[in-house]
């Protein structure tokens, strides 16, 4: 994830303290997990093998 690269760079150049870095890095991990889950479930819904409900 590109965000983690920039966070690491900011930490390595002393723009972020260790506490700030750990907090933001953890937040980035959680956001990445949420986005991955959303993409995975969206792709499942769009899957051509999925049966479409009948319009009654």
C-alpha positions in Angstrom: 0.0 0.0 0.0 1.5 3.3 -1.1 0.2 5.1 2.1 2.5 2.9 4.2 5.5 3.8 2.1 4.8 7.5 2.7 4.2 7.0 6.4 7.5 5.1 6.7 9.3 8.0 4.8 7.8 10.6 7.1 8.8 8.5 10.1 12.3 7.9 8.8 12.8 11.7 8.2 11.5 12.5 11.8 8.3 14.2 10.6 6.3 11.6 12.6 7.1 10.4 16.1 7.1 6.6 16.8 3.7 6.9 18.5 2.2 8.8 15.6 3.7 6.4 13.1 2.4 3.3 14.9 -1.1 4.8 15.2 -1.3 5.9 11.5 0.3 2.7 10.3 -2.3 0.7 12.2 -5.1 2.9 10.8 -3.8 2.3 7.3 -3.8 -1.4 7.9 -7.4 -1.4 9.0 -8.5 0.8 6.1 -6.7 -1.5 3.7 -8.5 -4.5 5.2 -11.9 -2.8 4.9 -11.3 -1.8 1.3 -10.1 -5.2 0.3 -13.3 -6.7 1.9 -15.5 -4.3 0.1 -13.8 -5.0 -3.2 -14.0 -8.8 -2.7 -17.7 -8.7 -1.8 -18.4 -6.4 -4.7 -16.7 -8.7 -7.1 -18.6 -11.6 -5.8 -21.9 -9.8 -6.5 -20.8 -9.0 -10.0 -19.6 -12.6 -10.7 -21.2 -14.0 -13.9 -21.7 -17.3 -12.1 -24.0 -15.7 -9.6 -27.7 -16.3 -10.2 -29.7 -13.1 -10.6 -33.0 -12.8 -8.7 -36.2 -13.0 -10.8 -38.1 -9.8 -11.3 -41.7 -10.6 -10.2 
